[in-house]
């Protein structure tokens, strides 16, 4: 059994001061993916015995960034998606394992008043093309903060948030295209009707205490891997960020 965790830590240095290592050890994942690390190389040193560490930092200090820690054997690693306009913000790490490619992704936010929505649409098309290119070689597991609540069931207040960043018709349609291209939203695969299962809460209006959240953190898995899926979870009991960790378990034949 392989256990994978994805967590937007919203600043790893801050999260380290909020029991990150305790949570890391308790989750005991084979692969741990982080988004929004907000780190430059050398700003932290993590002692993670048994894990290989891979980092992709944004050129802009204190912004974005991803990391993957794995105790599974690694066949290859790539930062970015090979499209120059997208590869300055540290948003993607691809790790090749025996049975699949793992992509740790922090999708660009469309921002207030949808200032970056046009760029987001460009990103969606290019990123999907990147996924499908990998898919021709080996199945893909995509995880991370994808910055979209796909359906109304995926956020507490869909009506008042309609056409806000993360719940625009355009962003939701792009997520649908991803699923139609041959991917499974692993949490909905196991829990198609579960309500109140969110992974992000605003820091304002006491949102986490009232569970006024959004499910925007995902494991999306190639349909070719459907038979390997064993479970999915959202760890709402874990604090330290405005997001909580999400989990996928898979099993492959020996």
N, C-alpha and C positions, 0 to 999 in steps of 0.2 A: 504494500500500500504506500502511495506517495501522497504526502500532505503539502499543499501549497497555500501560502498566505499572501494577501495583498493589503497594503495599508498606506493611505495618504496620511503622513505624519505631520503635515503642515509645519515644517521646520524641525529637522531631526535634533538639533541642539536643544530646542525647547522641550521636545518630547523625551529626550534623555533625562531631563530634570523632572519628568512626570512618570517615572517607573517604566520607561521603554524596555530596559533590559529585563525587568521582572516579567513583563508581558511577552517579550521575545522568548524567554526560557519556558514560560507556561504554555505558549502555543506550540513550541517544539516542532516546527515545520521543517520539512526537507528543503523547501525553497521559500524564501521570504523576499517579497518584492515591495519596495517603498516608492512612493511618489511625493513630490514637493519636499524634497530633502533640504532645499535652500542652502546648499553647501558648495564651497569651492574645494578643490583638491587639497588635502592636508589639514582641513579645519577640524576634523574629528578623527580619532583613531579608535576603532571598535575591536575589542578582543572577542572574537567569535571562533573558538576552537572547532575545527572540523568543517568550517564553511569557507568557500572561496567567495571573495567580494568583488563586485563589479559596479562601477559608478559612472554616471553620465551627468555632468554639471552644466548648468546654463552659463553662457558667457557673462550674462548680467548677474552681479553679485546678489545673494540673498533671494534668489528667484528660482522657481521651478526645480528641476533636478530629479533624477531617479537613481535607484540602486537595486541590485539583486544580490542576495546572499544564498548560496546553495551548497549543500553537502552531497548532491548528486554529481556524478562525473559529467564534465562539460566537454562538448566537442568543438564549440566555437562561440564567439561573442561578437556582436556588432552594436555600436552606438549609432542612433539616428536611423533614418529610412532612406538615405541616399538622395534626398531632394534638398538642395542647398537652402531654399527659403525656409524650410522647417527645422533645420538641424543645428540651430544656434541656442536652443532653449533647454537642452538636456532632457527631452521628453520621452525618449524611447531607448530601451535596451532590449536586444534580442539575444537569447541564449539558446544554443542548440543542444538538446539532450538526445538520448538514444531513440526515443519514440516520438518526439515532437519538438517543435520550436516553441519556446516560451517568449512572449512579448510583454514586457512591463511598460505601461504607457500612462502618461499624464496628458490627457487631451486638453487642448487650449480652451479656456473659458470664453464664452461670447461677450462677457462683460456687461456692465450697466448700459442701458439704452442700446444694447446689442451692437456696441461699437466695433466688436471684432467678429461679428457673425459672418460677414463675407469671407474673411480669412478662414474662419472655422469651416465653412463649406469647402474651401479649397483644400484644407487639411484633410477633411473627411474623404474626399475623392482620392487624394494621393496616398493616404494611409491605407485605405481599402485596397488599392492597387498593390501596395507593398505586401499586405497580408496575402493576397491571392497569388502573388509571385512566389512567396514562400510555400504556400499550400501546394503548389505544383511539385514541390520536392519532398515535403513531409508535412503531416498535420500540425496545426497551430493551436496553442492555448494563449489567448489574449487576456491579460488582466490589468487592472488599474482603475484609476479615477477617470472615467470616460465622460464626465461632466454632462450627463443627460439622464433624466428620468424618462424611461421609455413609454410607460403607460400611466394612466391616471392612478392605478393601484400603487404606483411606485413613489408617490409623494403624498403628504398629508393634505395639502390644500391645492388640488389641481386647478380649480376654477380661478382662484385669485392669482395663481402663478402662471396662467396660460400666457405664452409669448414673453415670459421672462427668460433670461439666460438659463439654459439647462432644461427648459420645457417649452421651447419653440416648436412649431410644427415642422420647421426645417430640420432641426437637430433630431427630433424623434423619427422623422422619415429616413434620415441617414442611418440611424440605428436599425430600423426595419430593413433597409437595404443590406446591412451587414448580416443580419440573420438570414435573409433570403439568399445571400451569397454562400450559405452553407455553414452557418454557425449556430450554436446553442447557447442561450442565456442559461448558465448552469443552475442558478438559484431557482429560476422559474421552471426549469426542467423537473426539479424535485418538489417545488412548492408553488404550483401555478396560481393558486388563489390566496396565498398568504398575505395578510394585510398588516400594516404597522411595522413592516420589516425594512428599516431604513439604515443607511450607512453614513449619512452626513446630516448635521444639524447646525443651523446658524448659531453664532455666539450671542445673538440678540434675542430678546423677548423670551428668555428661559426655554428655548426651543427643545433642548435635549431633555429637560425634566418633564416636559409635556409631550415628548415624542412627536414634535412637529417637524418631521424630517423628510429626507429624500433618499432614495436608493440610486446612487450614481456610481458606485464601485462594483465592479463586475469581474467574473471569470466567464469569458465567451470562448467556447470550445468547438473546434472543427467537428462536424457531424461524423467524420471518420473515426473519432475517438469516443463516440457515444457509448459503446460497449464497455469502455474503461471507466466511466463515471461511477463513483460510489457514494458521493455525498457533497453537500454544500451547506455553508453556514454563514451567518452574519453575527459577529461577536460584539453585540451591543453592550455587553458587560465590561468591555475594556475601554478605558478612558486614556487621555494623554494627547488627544487631538480633537478637532471638530469632526473628524471621520473616525469610524471604528474599523478594525480589520475584517476582511471577508476571506472565506476559506473554500477550497476545493480539494476533495480527495479522489484519487484515481488509482486503478490497479491494472497492471499489465502482466501477461503471462511470463513465467520465468524463462 
